[in-house]
Amino acid sequence: MAPVGTAVQDHVALAEIELCGELIIAASAARERLSLESIDEVLRVAEERRTGSDG
């Protein structure tokens, strides 16, 4: 049994939760539906492609 107060953090899950929160904020601030380009910008898709292709 794990000691009380010990927590395992799933860093991937935490990153996904953060991105979902950012997407919800962007969607609630938008006057219209977010375009695919806007969604990609919020989710930093282009940034991820650049850093992913470097390694």
C-alpha positions in Angstrom: 0.0 0.0 0.0 1.3 3.5 -0.9 2.2 5.9 1.9 -0.5 8.5 2.7 0.2 11.8 0.8 2.2 10.2 -2.0 0.8 11.1 -5.4 1.8 9.8 -8.8 1.5 12.5 -11.5 0.9 11.7 -15.1 2.6 14.5 -16.9 1.0 13.7 -20.2 -2.4 13.8 -18.7 -1.7 17.1 -16.9 -0.5 18.6 -20.1 -3.7 17.5 -21.9 -5.8 19.0 -19.2 -4.0 22.3 -19.4 -4.5 22.4 -23.2 -8.2 21.6 -22.8 -8.5 24.4 -20.4 -6.8 26.8 -22.8 -9.1 25.6 -25.6 -12.2 26.2 -23.4 -11.0 29.7 -22.5 -10.4 30.5 -26.2 -13.8 29.1 -27.2 -15.7 31.0 -24.5 -13.9 34.3 -25.5 -14.7 33.9 -29.2 -17.6 35.5 -30.9 -18.0 32.7 -33.3 -16.9 29.1 -33.6 -13.2 28.7 -33.6 -11.6 27.9 -36.9 -9.4 24.9 -37.3 -6.5 27.3 -37.6 -7.4 29.0 -34.3 -7.8 25.6 -32.6 -4.3 24.6 -33.9 -2.9 27.9 -32.6 -4.4 27.4 -29.1 -3.2 23.8 -29.0 0.3 24.9 -30.3 0.2 22.3 -33.2 2.7 24.2 -35.4 5.0 24.6 -32.4 4.9 20.9 -31.7 5.5 20.0 -35.3 8.6 22.3 -35.3 10.1 20.9 -32.1 9.1 17.3 -33.0 10.9 17.5 -36.4 14.1 18.9 -34.8 14.7 15.7 -32.7 
